[in-house]
Amino acid sequence: MDNKQIAAYREGANAIEDKLTGSNKQFFSDLRLYLLTATIFSDEGEINQQLYELGSDLLEAQNNGQDAEEYFGANAKEMADDLLRYFKKGSTKEHIKLSVLFIGVFWLFRLVGDFTGSRPIELNVLEYLLSAIFAGGMSLVVFKYLHHSIYAKTGFFKPGKKRSALIFILAAIFTISVFVFIQLFTPSIWMVRIP
């Protein structure tokens, strides 16, 4: 599936979501986020096509006076998990592109910080590699947390404003601490000097 088709399905799903109301809109929004966070390394075209078709069915049901629970059943998570089994995995090229995107954004901010000032620049390649591994790992953790928190009713992933805010603050403190630790304690064994 080419990028134009993928974009068309995505825009179609957006238009459908705008037409949905109340619990139907919430159902579709949760389903969409659940599928997208679970399938970050899967075929984007197939996911968007399936979401568009599900949204079209839900919109038609809404127009006939049904809500999402009546049309799809009471257990949205079970339905979404069934769908996930049939999605094909993304290509290795897509995995690499997405990983490089996450790491590239982090490195961009890191490089801007390193290139400010008038002194010669010494880049610790080992530090950049460790930071890239950690940034990639943290991005996967964030997606997994989002994925599991969508339909969670109890436990660690149970949604709530206070709990989400606390988890976000703790995760930010942990992430910044690890990056600072990497920056301060990575041995200078693989240095690149830029005048």
ABEGO torsion letter per residue (X at the ends): XBAAAAAAAAAAAAAAAAABBEAAAAAAAAAAAAAAAAAAABBAAAAAAAAAAAAAAAAAAAAAGBBAAAAAEABAAAAAAAAAAABBBBBAAAAAAAAAAAAAAAAAAAAAAAABEABBBBBBAAAAAAAAAAAAAAAAAAAAAAAAAAABABEAABBEAAAAAAAAAAAAAAAAAAAAAAAAABBBABBBBBX
